Amino acid sequence: GAVVSQHPSWVICKSGTSVKIECRSLDFQATTMFWYRQFPKQSLMLMATSNEGSKATYEQGVEKDKFLINHASLTLSTLTVTSAHPEDSSFYICSARLGAGGYEQYFGPGTRLTVT
Amino acid sequence: EDQVTQSPEALRLQEGESSSLNCSYTVSGLRGLFWYRQDPGKGPEFLFTLYSAGEEKEKERLKATLTKKESFLHITAPKPEDSATYLCAGSSGSARQLTFGSGTQLTVLP
């Protein structure tokens, strides 16, 4: 149980285009999902917290107009990287918190984004 | 500011050589201390949650313990398949966000 999927697992796009990454909780409902970014040999950096049906809360320094997050249902959150640039190339990972009272976060397999 | 510090950064063990990984934390309003395992190019895999000092949890060759200031991940008789990066994280805030440490990269040699 507590499986989270991400799609796509990797994507290459050209500079200036937009890319959408999907995060789904497959066997549970997640009122809260999180988006992280990870650079090589570094730990996970929280980008934003998204709650179903409301606006995402972004961490300091994360551009909300660049990283659009939508949490339209209890099982799906999306991250859209708009007008991507090479510096946006990174490993993006989502997680979902198990239930309203739960503390554990279960992570997706990650999406490798390369902007050329 | 919440901080989670892990040591050592990297650890090389011979198969069967037991050891411990350390995670020290200063997280206000801590709502759980988490351990994850991450393999290269993959998302973190949940291992343990600890909520109060003195709590211990075990899973196969791994045992996690918690004090008021730090947590330890004990690895008993490790095998090469235990090689991975082990991440520690503290949960706080109304949304229970995780603050991650930088991880310990464990390599177990056959």
Interface residues (C-beta under 8 A of the other chain):
Chain A: A2 V4 Q6 T32 F34 Q42 S43 L44 M45 L46 T49 N51 T57 F91 I93 S95 R97 Y103 E104 Q105 Y106 F107 G108 P109 G110 R112
Chain B: R31 G32 F34 Y36 G41 K42 G43 P44 E45 F46 T49 L87 S91 A95 R96 Q97 L98 T99 F100 G101 S102 G103
